[in-house]
Amino acid sequence: MNKIVAYKECKCGAVTLFFEDGTTNSCKKRNLNRFGISLKGVKKETEKDWCCNHCINHYGIDICSCGSGKRYDICCGTPMETLGTQYDGFSQILKNYAR
């Protein structure tokens, strides 16, 4: 599995995880334990006025793939993102549009 090399905290309460291969995933900080993620020893990057995919585009490993913005485990059951895999939002939009 990809190694988490850094993370950023967003003002929405989510963190964006940066993996060694350039992949990023977002998740509410309070939900990290659900995925067995520890940020101990991981570099915290700071950026003023950082907004993440979690709050802007509703992407995240803890968000439902139906687009509701709810946690997947209390909604349809399928997460929007898979930990360590880059989400391709553009392709998803095309799939939804083709329905």
MARVEXFI-632534 format. One record per atom (N, C-alpha, C): residue number from 1; residue in one letter; atom name; x, y, z. Coordinates in steps of 0.02 Angstrom, whole numbers, always signed. Each point is the difference from the previous one (the first is absolute). Layout:
<pt num="NUM" residuo="a" atomo="CA" x="X" y="Y" z="Z"/>
...
//
This chain:
<pt num="1" residuo="m" atomo="N" x="+42" y="-59" z="+0"/>
<pt num="1" residuo="m" atomo="CA" x="-42" y="+59" z="+0"/>
<pt num="1" residuo="m" atomo="C" x="+44" y="+62" z="+0"/>
<pt num="2" residuo="n" atomo="N" x="-26" y="+52" z="-31"/>
<pt num="2" residuo="n" atomo="CA" x="+34" y="+65" z="+0"/>
<pt num="2" residuo="n" atomo="C" x="+12" y="+25" z="+71"/>
<pt num="3" residuo="k" atomo="N" x="+56" y="+31" z="+10"/>
<pt num="3" residuo="k" atomo="CA" x="+17" y="+29" z="+65"/>
<pt num="3" residuo="k" atomo="C" x="-24" y="+72" z="+2"/>
<pt num="4" residuo="i" atomo="N" x="-32" y="+20" z="+56"/>
<pt num="4" residuo="i" atomo="CA" x="-20" y="+69" z="+10"/>
<pt num="4" residuo="i" atomo="C" x="+63" y="+39" z="+20"/>
<pt num="5" residuo="v" atomo="N" x="+16" y="+52" z="-39"/>
<pt num="5" residuo="v" atomo="CA" x="+62" y="+38" z="+13"/>
<pt num="5" residuo="v" atomo="C" x="-14" y="+69" z="+30"/>
<pt num="6" residuo="a" atomo="N" x="-62" y="+25" z="-7"/>
<pt num="6" residuo="a" atomo="CA" x="-17" y="+65" z="+28"/>
<pt num="6" residuo="a" atomo="C" x="-76" y="+6" z="+3"/>
<pt num="7" residuo="y" atomo="N" x="-22" y="+50" z="+37"/>
<pt num="7" residuo="y" atomo="CA" x="-71" y="+15" z="+2"/>
<pt num="7" residuo="y" atomo="C" x="-11" y="+74" z="+13"/>
<pt num="8" residuo="k" atomo="N" x="-59" y="+24" z="-19"/>
<pt num="8" residuo="k" atomo="CA" x="-21" y="+69" z="+14"/>
<pt num="8" residuo="k" atomo="C" x="-68" y="-3" z="+33"/>
<pt num="9" residuo="e" atomo="N" x="-10" y="+46" z="+47"/>
<pt num="9" residuo="e" atomo="CA" x="-65" y="+6" z="+32"/>
<pt num="9" residuo="e" atomo="C" x="-39" y="+57" z="-32"/>
<pt num="10" residuo="c" atomo="N" x="-63" y="-11" z="-12"/>
<pt num="10" residuo="c" atomo="CA" x="-43" y="+50" z="-31"/>
<pt num="10" residuo="c" atomo="C" x="-44" y="+32" z="+54"/>
<pt num="11" residuo="k" atomo="N" x="-24" y="+60" z="-14"/>
<pt num="11" residuo="k" atomo="CA" x="-43" y="+33" z="+47"/>
<pt num="11" residuo="k" atomo="C" x="-68" y="-35" z="+8"/>
<pt num="12" residuo="c" atomo="N" x="-17" y="-47" z="-45"/>
<pt num="12" residuo="c" atomo="CA" x="-63" y="-37" z="+4"/>
<pt num="12" residuo="c" atomo="C" x="+5" y="-57" z="+50"/>
<pt num="13" residuo="g" atomo="N" x="+59" y="-16" z="+25"/>
<pt num="13" residuo="g" atomo="CA" x="+9" y="-55" z="+47"/>
<pt num="13" residuo="g" atomo="C" x="+26" y="-63" z="-32"/>
<pt num="14" residuo="a" atomo="N" x="+15" y="+3" z="-64"/>
<pt num="14" residuo="a" atomo="CA" x="+27" y="-58" z="-36"/>
<pt num="14" residuo="a" atomo="C" x="+75" y="+6" z="-6"/>
<pt num="15" residuo="v" atomo="N" x="+32" y="-56" z="-14"/>
<pt num="15" residuo="v" atomo="CA" x="+71" y="+0" z="-16"/>
<pt num="15" residuo="v" atomo="C" x="+8" y="-29" z="-70"/>
<pt num="16" residuo="t" atomo="N" x="+49" y="+26" z="-36"/>
<pt num="16" residuo="t" atomo="CA" x="+18" y="-28" z="-64"/>
<pt num="16" residuo="t" atomo="C" x="+65" y="-37" z="+9"/>
<pt num="17" residuo="l" atomo="N" x="+1" y="-62" z="-20"/>
<pt num="17" residuo="l" atomo="CA" x="+58" y="-43" z="+7"/>
<pt num="17" residuo="l" atomo="C" x="+38" y="+0" z="-66"/>
<pt num="18" residuo="f" atomo="N" x="+65" y="+9" z="+3"/>
<pt num="18" residuo="f" atomo="CA" x="+43" y="-1" z="-59"/>
<pt num="18" residuo="f" atomo="C" x="+43" y="-63" z="+2"/>
<pt num="19" residuo="f" atomo="N" x="-4" y="-40" z="-53"/>
<pt num="19" residuo="f" atomo="CA" x="+36" y="-63" z="-4"/>
<pt num="19" residuo="f" atomo="C" x="+63" y="+7" z="-41"/>
<pt num="20" residuo="e" atomo="N" x="+46" y="-46" z="+9"/>
<pt num="20" residuo="e" atomo="CA" x="+66" y="+4" z="-33"/>
<pt num="20" residuo="e" atomo="C" x="-5" y="+0" z="-76"/>
<pt num="21" residuo="d" atomo="N" x="-53" y="-28" z="-29"/>
<pt num="21" residuo="d" atomo="CA" x="-6" y="-1" z="-73"/>
<pt num="21" residuo="d" atomo="C" x="-39" y="+60" z="-28"/>
<pt num="22" residuo="g" atomo="N" x="-18" y="+48" z="+43"/>
<pt num="22" residuo="g" atomo="CA" x="-35" y="+60" z="-22"/>
<pt num="22" residuo="g" atomo="C" x="-75" y="-3" z="+9"/>
<pt num="23" residuo="t" atomo="N" x="-25" y="-59" z="+20"/>
<pt num="23" residuo="t" atomo="CA" x="-72" y="-8" z="+13"/>
<pt num="23" residuo="t" atomo="C" x="-19" y="+41" z="+61"/>
<pt num="24" residuo="t" atomo="N" x="-62" y="+27" z="+0"/>
<pt num="24" residuo="t" atomo="CA" x="-27" y="+35" z="+58"/>
<pt num="24" residuo="t" atomo="C" x="-68" y="-29" z="+16"/>
<pt num="25" residuo="n" atomo="N" x="-17" y="-3" z="+63"/>
<pt num="25" residuo="n" atomo="CA" x="-66" y="-18" z="+24"/>
<pt num="25" residuo="n" atomo="C" x="-18" y="+46" z="+57"/>
<pt num="26" residuo="s" atomo="N" x="-65" y="+12" z="+8"/>
<pt num="26" residuo="s" atomo="CA" x="-24" y="+42" z="+56"/>
<pt num="26" residuo="s" atomo="C" x="-47" y="-40" z="+44"/>
<pt num="27" residuo="c" atomo="N" x="-4" y="+22" z="+63"/>
<pt num="27" residuo="c" atomo="CA" x="-42" y="-33" z="+49"/>
<pt num="27" residuo="c" atomo="C" x="-9" y="+47" z="+59"/>
<pt num="28" residuo="k" atomo="N" x="-59" y="+1" z="+31"/>
<pt num="28" residuo="k" atomo="CA" x="-8" y="+38" z="+61"/>
<pt num="28" residuo="k" atomo="C" x="+50" y="-27" z="+52"/>
<pt num="29" residuo="k" atomo="N" x="+32" y="+45" z="+35"/>
<pt num="29" residuo="k" atomo="CA" x="+51" y="-21" z="+48"/>
<pt num="29" residuo="k" atomo="C" x="-28" y="-48" z="+52"/>
<pt num="30" residuo="r" atomo="N" x="-62" y="+11" z="+21"/>
<pt num="30" residuo="r" atomo="CA" x="-31" y="-43" z="+51"/>
<pt num="30" residuo="r" atomo="C" x="-13" y="-71" z="-25"/>
<pt num="31" residuo="n" atomo="N" x="+2" y="-10" z="-67"/>
<pt num="31" residuo="n" atomo="CA" x="-13" y="-67" z="-29"/>
<pt num="31" residuo="n" atomo="C" x="+64" y="-39" z="-16"/>
<pt num="32" residuo="l" atomo="N" x="+58" y="+29" z="+12"/>
<pt num="32" residuo="l" atomo="CA" x="+63" y="-34" z="-18"/>
<pt num="32" residuo="l" atomo="C" x="+7" y="-69" z="+33"/>
<pt num="33" residuo="n" atomo="N" x="-22" y="-5" z="+62"/>
<pt num="33" residuo="n" atomo="CA" x="+6" y="-65" z="+36"/>
<pt num="33" residuo="n" atomo="C" x="-41" y="-55" z="-33"/>
<pt num="34" residuo="r" atomo="N" x="-54" y="+17" z="-33"/>
<pt num="34" residuo="r" atomo="CA" x="-42" y="-49" z="-35"/>
<pt num="34" residuo="r" atomo="C" x="+40" y="-37" z="-54"/>
<pt num="35" residuo="f" atomo="N" x="+50" y="+34" z="-27"/>
<pt num="35" residuo="f" atomo="CA" x="+41" y="-27" z="-54"/>
<pt num="35" residuo="f" atomo="C" x="+68" y="-23" z="+24"/>
<pt num="36" residuo="g" atomo="N" x="+12" y="+2" z="+64"/>
<pt num="36" residuo="g" atomo="CA" x="+64" y="-22" z="+28"/>
<pt num="36" residuo="g" atomo="C" x="+57" y="+47" z="-18"/>
<pt num="37" residuo="i" atomo="N" x="-15" y="+64" z="-9"/>
<pt num="37" residuo="i" atomo="CA" x="+51" y="+48" z="-20"/>
<pt num="37" residuo="i" atomo="C" x="+26" y="+37" z="+61"/>
<pt num="38" residuo="s" atomo="N" x="+66" y="-1" z="+8"/>
<pt num="38" residuo="s" atomo="CA" x="+34" y="+38" z="+51"/>
<pt num="38" residuo="s" atomo="C" x="+45" y="+51" z="-34"/>
<pt num="39" residuo="l" atomo="N" x="-3" y="+61" z="+23"/>
<pt num="39" residuo="l" atomo="CA" x="+42" y="+53" z="-29"/>
<pt num="39" residuo="l" atomo="C" x="+62" y="+13" z="+43"/>
<pt num="40" residuo="k" atomo="N" x="+11" y="-43" z="+49"/>
<pt num="40" residuo="k" atomo="CA" x="+59" y="+7" z="+43"/>
<pt num="40" residuo="k" atomo="C" x="+62" y="-7" z="-43"/>
<pt num="41" residuo="g" atomo="N" x="+44" y="+50" z="+4"/>
<pt num="41" residuo="g" atomo="CA" x="+62" y="-1" z="-37"/>
<pt num="41" residuo="g" atomo="C" x="-6" y="+23" z="-73"/>
<pt num="42" residuo="v" atomo="N" x="-61" y="+17" z="-22"/>
<pt num="42" residuo="v" atomo="CA" x="-11" y="+23" z="-68"/>
<pt num="42" residuo="v" atomo="C" x="+5" y="+76" z="-1"/>
<pt num="43" residuo="k" atomo="N" x="+34" y="+26" z="-51"/>
<pt num="43" residuo="k" atomo="CA" x="+11" y="+72" z="-6"/>
<pt num="43" residuo="k" atomo="C" x="-66" y="+37" z="-11"/>
<pt num="44" residuo="k" atomo="N" x="-13" y="+49" z="+43"/>
<pt num="44" residuo="k" atomo="CA" x="-59" y="+43" z="-8"/>
<pt num="44" residuo="k" atomo="C" x="+21" y="+62" z="-39"/>
<pt num="45" residuo="e" atomo="N" x="-33" y="+9" z="-57"/>
<pt num="45" residuo="e" atomo="CA" x="+13" y="+59" z="-41"/>
<pt num="45" residuo="e" atomo="C" x="-50" y="+54" z="+18"/>
<pt num="46" residuo="t" atomo="N" x="+22" y="+61" z="+0"/>
<pt num="46" residuo="t" atomo="CA" x="-45" y="+55" z="+15"/>
<pt num="46" residuo="t" atomo="C" x="-6" y="+46" z="-60"/>
<pt num="47" residuo="e" atomo="N" x="-60" y="+23" z="-10"/>
<pt num="47" residuo="e" atomo="CA" x="-13" y="+46" z="-55"/>
<pt num="47" residuo="e" atomo="C" x="-58" y="+44" z="+21"/>
<pt num="48" residuo="k" atomo="N" x="+9" y="+64" z="-5"/>
<pt num="48" residuo="k" atomo="CA" x="-54" y="+46" z="+19"/>
<pt num="48" residuo="k" atomo="C" x="-58" y="-7" z="-48"/>
<pt num="49" residuo="d" atomo="N" x="-61" y="-1" z="+27"/>
<pt num="49" residuo="d" atomo="CA" x="-62" y="-4" z="-39"/>
<pt num="49" residuo="d" atomo="C" x="-4" y="-63" z="-44"/>
<pt num="50" residuo="w" atomo="N" x="+24" y="-56" z="+26"/>
<pt num="50" residuo="w" atomo="CA" x="-4" y="-63" z="-36"/>
<pt num="50" residuo="w" atomo="C" x="-72" y="-26" z="+1"/>
<pt num="51" residuo="c" atomo="N" x="-26" y="-16" z="-58"/>
<pt num="51" residuo="c" atomo="CA" x="-65" y="-33" z="-7"/>
<pt num="51" residuo="c" atomo="C" x="+11" y="-65" z="-38"/>
<pt num="52" residuo="c" atomo="N" x="-31" y="-54" z="+23"/>
<pt num="52" residuo="c" atomo="CA" x="+15" y="-66" z="-26"/>
<pt num="52" residuo="c" atomo="C" x="-56" y="-27" z="-45"/>
<pt num="53" residuo="n" atomo="N" x="+13" y="-56" z="-32"/>
<pt num="53" residuo="n" atomo="CA" x="-50" y="-34" z="-41"/>
<pt num="53" residuo="n" atomo="C" x="-59" y="-23" z="+42"/>
<pt num="54" residuo="h" atomo="N" x="+11" y="-12" z="+64"/>
<pt num="54" residuo="h" atomo="CA" x="-55" y="-24" z="+42"/>
<pt num="54" residuo="h" atomo="C" x="-55" y="+53" z="+4"/>
<pt num="55" residuo="c" atomo="N" x="+18" y="+62" z="+12"/>
<pt num="55" residuo="c" atomo="CA" x="-52" y="+52" z="+7"/>
<pt num="55" residuo="c" atomo="C" x="-18" y="+33" z="-67"/>
<pt num="56" residuo="i" atomo="N" x="+45" y="+3" z="-46"/>
<pt num="56" residuo="i" atomo="CA" x="-14" y="+34" z="-64"/>
<pt num="56" residuo="i" atomo="C" x="-35" y="-47" z="-49"/>
<pt num="57" residuo="n" atomo="N" x="+26" y="-60" z="-10"/>
<pt num="57" residuo="n" atomo="CA" x="-27" y="-46" z="-51"/>
<pt num="57" residuo="n" atomo="C" x="-37" y="-60" z="+29"/>
<pt num="58" residuo="h" atomo="N" x="-2" y="-5" z="+66"/>
<pt num="58" residuo="h" atomo="CA" x="-32" y="-58" z="+34"/>
<pt num="58" residuo="h" atomo="C" x="+31" y="-66" z="-20"/>
<pt num="59" residuo="y" atomo="N" x="+68" y="-1" z="-4"/>
<pt num="59" residuo="y" atomo="CA" x="+38" y="-62" z="-11"/>
<pt num="59" residuo="y" atomo="C" x="+28" y="-20" z="+68"/>
<pt num="60" residuo="g" atomo="N" x="+2" y="-64" z="+13"/>
<pt num="60" residuo="g" atomo="CA" x="+32" y="-23" z="+61"/>
<pt num="60" residuo="g" atomo="C" x="-9" y="-75" z="+10"/>
<pt num="61" residuo="i" atomo="N" x="+45" y="-28" z="+39"/>
<pt num="61" residuo="i" atomo="CA" x="-5" y="-72" z="+14"/>
<pt num="61" residuo="i" atomo="C" x="-58" y="-14" z="+48"/>
<pt num="62" residuo="d" atomo="N" x="-27" y="+52" z="+33"/>
<pt num="62" residuo="d" atomo="CA" x="-55" y="-9" z="+46"/>
<pt num="62" residuo="d" atomo="C" x="-66" y="+27" z="-27"/>
<pt num="63" residuo="i" atomo="N" x="-2" y="+22" z="-63"/>
<pt num="63" residuo="i" atomo="CA" x="-60" y="+29" z="-31"/>
<pt num="63" residuo="i" atomo="C" x="-30" y="-51" z="-48"/>
<pt num="64" residuo="c" atomo="N" x="-67" y="-3" z="-2"/>
<pt num="64" residuo="c" atomo="CA" x="-36" y="-47" z="-42"/>
<pt num="64" residuo="c" atomo="C" x="+8" y="+16" z="-74"/>
<pt num="65" residuo="s" atomo="N" x="+5" y="-52" z="-41"/>
<pt num="65" residuo="s" atomo="CA" x="+9" y="+9" z="-72"/>
<pt num="65" residuo="s" atomo="C" x="-62" y="+25" z="-36"/>
<pt num="66" residuo="c" atomo="N" x="-58" y="+0" z="+33"/>
<pt num="66" residuo="c" atomo="CA" x="-61" y="+23" z="-32"/>
<pt num="66" residuo="c" atomo="C" x="-2" y="+76" z="-10"/>
<pt num="67" residuo="g" atomo="N" x="+46" y="+36" z="+34"/>
<pt num="67" residuo="g" atomo="CA" x="+3" y="+72" z="-6"/>
<pt num="67" residuo="g" atomo="C" x="-39" y="+38" z="+52"/>
<pt num="68" residuo="s" atomo="N" x="-27" y="-35" z="+49"/>
<pt num="68" residuo="s" atomo="CA" x="-40" y="+32" z="+53"/>
<pt num="68" residuo="s" atomo="C" x="+42" y="+43" z="+46"/>
<pt num="69" residuo="g" atomo="N" x="+64" y="-14" z="+5"/>
<pt num="69" residuo="g" atomo="CA" x="+44" y="+35" z="+47"/>
<pt num="69" residuo="g" atomo="C" x="-2" y="-32" z="+70"/>
<pt num="70" residuo="k" atomo="N" x="-40" y="-53" z="+9"/>
<pt num="70" residuo="k" atomo="CA" x="-5" y="-34" z="+64"/>
<pt num="70" residuo="k" atomo="C" x="+55" y="-53" z="+7"/>
<pt num="71" residuo="r" atomo="N" x="+13" y="-21" z="+62"/>
<pt num="71" residuo="r" atomo="CA" x="+46" y="-56" z="+11"/>
<pt num="71" residuo="r" atomo="C" x="-28" y="-61" z="-35"/>
<pt num="72" residuo="y" atomo="N" x="+43" y="-36" z="-34"/>
<pt num="72" residuo="y" atomo="CA" x="-23" y="-57" z="-40"/>
<pt num="72" residuo="y" atomo="C" x="-31" y="-55" z="+43"/>
<pt num="73" residuo="d" atomo="N" x="+23" y="-9" z="+62"/>
<pt num="73" residuo="d" atomo="CA" x="-26" y="-54" z="+41"/>
<pt num="73" residuo="d" atomo="C" x="-70" y="+13" z="+27"/>
<pt num="74" residuo="i" atomo="N" x="-25" y="+62" z="-5"/>
<pt num="74" residuo="i" atomo="CA" x="-68" y="+15" z="+19"/>
<pt num="74" residuo="i" atomo="C" x="-43" y="+20" z="-60"/>
<pt num="75" residuo="c" atomo="N" x="+27" y="-11" z="-59"/>
<pt num="75" residuo="c" atomo="CA" x="-36" y="+18" z="-61"/>
<pt num="75" residuo="c" atomo="C" x="-6" y="-63" z="-44"/>
<pt num="76" residuo="c" atomo="N" x="+30" y="+1" z="-59"/>
<pt num="76" residuo="c" atomo="CA" x="-7" y="-55" z="-48"/>
<pt num="76" residuo="c" atomo="C" x="+50" y="-57" z="+9"/>
<pt num="77" residuo="g" atomo="N" x="+53" y="+12" z="+40"/>
<pt num="77" residuo="g" atomo="CA" x="+46" y="-53" z="+15"/>
<pt num="77" residuo="g" atomo="C" x="+64" y="-4" z="-41"/>
<pt num="78" residuo="t" atomo="N" x="+7" y="+43" z="-51"/>
<pt num="78" residuo="t" atomo="CA" x="+60" y="-1" z="-42"/>
<pt num="78" residuo="t" atomo="C" x="+36" y="+67" z="+5"/>
<pt num="79" residuo="p" atomo="N" x="+64" y="-1" z="+21"/>
<pt num="79" residuo="p" atomo="CA" x="+37" y="+63" z="+6"/>
<pt num="79" residuo="p" atomo="C" x="+18" y="+31" z="-67"/>
<pt num="80" residuo="m" atomo="N" x="+4" y="+65" z="-1"/>
<pt num="80" residuo="m" atomo="CA" x="+19" y="+38" z="-60"/>
<pt num="80" residuo="m" atomo="C" x="+71" y="-16" z="-22"/>
<pt num="81" residuo="e" atomo="N" x="+46" y="-5" z="+48"/>
<pt num="81" residuo="e" atomo="CA" x="+70" y="-13" z="-14"/>
<pt num="81" residuo="e" atomo="C" x="+23" y="-63" z="+36"/>
<pt num="82" residuo="t" atomo="N" x="+53" y="-29" z="-26"/>
<pt num="82" residuo="t" atomo="CA" x="+33" y="-56" z="+32"/>
<pt num="82" residuo="t" atomo="C" x="+67" y="+24" z="+26"/>
<pt num="83" residuo="l" atomo="N" x="+16" y="-16" z="+62"/>
<pt num="83" residuo="l" atomo="CA" x="+62" y="+23" z="+30"/>
<pt num="83" residuo="l" atomo="C" x="+60" y="-19" z="-42"/>
<pt num="84" residuo="g" atomo="N" x="+41" y="+49" z="-17"/>
<pt num="84" residuo="g" atomo="CA" x="+61" y="-11" z="-38"/>
<pt num="84" residuo="g" atomo="C" x="-11" y="-1" z="-76"/>
<pt num="85" residuo="t" atomo="N" x="-61" y="+13" z="-23"/>
<pt num="85" residuo="t" atomo="CA" x="-15" y="+1" z="-71"/>
<pt num="85" residuo="t" atomo="C" x="-27" y="+68" z="-18"/>
<pt num="86" residuo="q" atomo="N" x="+26" y="+30" z="-52"/>
<pt num="86" residuo="q" atomo="CA" x="-21" y="+66" z="-22"/>
<pt num="86" residuo="q" atomo="C" x="-70" y="-3" z="-30"/>
<pt num="87" residuo="y" atomo="N" x="-44" y="+43" z="+23"/>
<pt num="87" residuo="y" atomo="CA" x="-68" y="+4" z="-26"/>
<pt num="87" residuo="y" atomo="C" x="+1" y="+42" z="-64"/>
<pt num="88" residuo="d" atomo="N" x="-33" y="-25" z="-52"/>
<pt num="88" residuo="d" atomo="CA" x="-4" y="+35" z="-64"/>
<pt num="88" residuo="d" atomo="C" x="-70" y="+30" z="-7"/>
<pt num="89" residuo="g" atomo="N" x="-8" y="+59" z="+26"/>
<pt num="89" residuo="g" atomo="CA" x="-65" y="+34" z="+0"/>
<pt num="89" residuo="g" atomo="C" x="-27" y="+14" z="-69"/>
<pt num="90" residuo="f" atomo="N" x="+42" y="+16" z="-47"/>
<pt num="90" residuo="f" atomo="CA" x="-23" y="+15" z="-68"/>
<pt num="90" residuo="f" atomo="C" x="-32" y="-61" z="-32"/>
<pt num="91" residuo="s" atomo="N" x="+32" y="-58" z="+6"/>
<pt num="91" residuo="s" atomo="CA" x="-28" y="-61" z="-28"/>
<pt num="91" residuo="s" atomo="C" x="-66" y="-17" z="+34"/>
<pt num="92" residuo="q" atomo="N" x="-5" y="+12" z="+65"/>
<pt num="92" residuo="q" atomo="CA" x="-62" y="-13" z="+36"/>
<pt num="92" residuo="q" atomo="C" x="-56" y="+45" z="-25"/>
<pt num="93" residuo="i" atomo="N" x="+15" y="+62" z="-13"/>
<pt num="93" residuo="i" atomo="CA" x="-50" y="+47" z="-27"/>
<pt num="93" residuo="i" atomo="C" x="-25" y="-25" z="-68"/>
<pt num="94" residuo="l" atomo="N" x="+46" y="-23" z="-42"/>
<pt num="94" residuo="l" atomo="CA" x="-21" y="-25" z="-66"/>
<pt num="94" residuo="l" atomo="C" x="-44" y="-62" z="+7"/>
<pt num="95" residuo="k" atomo="N" x="+15" y="-45" z="+47"/>
<pt num="95" residuo="k" atomo="CA" x="-40" y="-59" z="+11"/>
<pt num="95" residuo="k" atomo="C" x="-71" y="+20" z="+23"/>
<pt num="96" residuo="n" atomo="N" x="-3" y="+47" z="+46"/>
<pt num="96" residuo="n" atomo="CA" x="-65" y="+22" z="+25"/>
<pt num="96" residuo="n" atomo="C" x="-41" y="+35" z="-54"/>
<pt num="97" residuo="y" atomo="N" x="+34" y="+38" z="-41"/>
<pt num="97" residuo="y" atomo="CA" x="-34" y="+36" z="-54"/>
<pt num="97" residuo="y" atomo="C" x="-28" y="-48" z="-53"/>
<pt num="98" residuo="a" atomo="N" x="+35" y="-55" z="-11"/>
<pt num="98" residuo="a" atomo="CA" x="-20" y="-49" z="-52"/>
<pt num="98" residuo="a" atomo="C" x="-61" y="-41" z="+22"/>
<pt num="99" residuo="r" atomo="N" x="-19" y="+3" z="+62"/>
<pt num="99" residuo="r" atomo="CA" x="-57" y="-41" z="+24"/>
<pt num="99" residuo="r" atomo="C" x="-64" y="+21" z="-30"/>
//
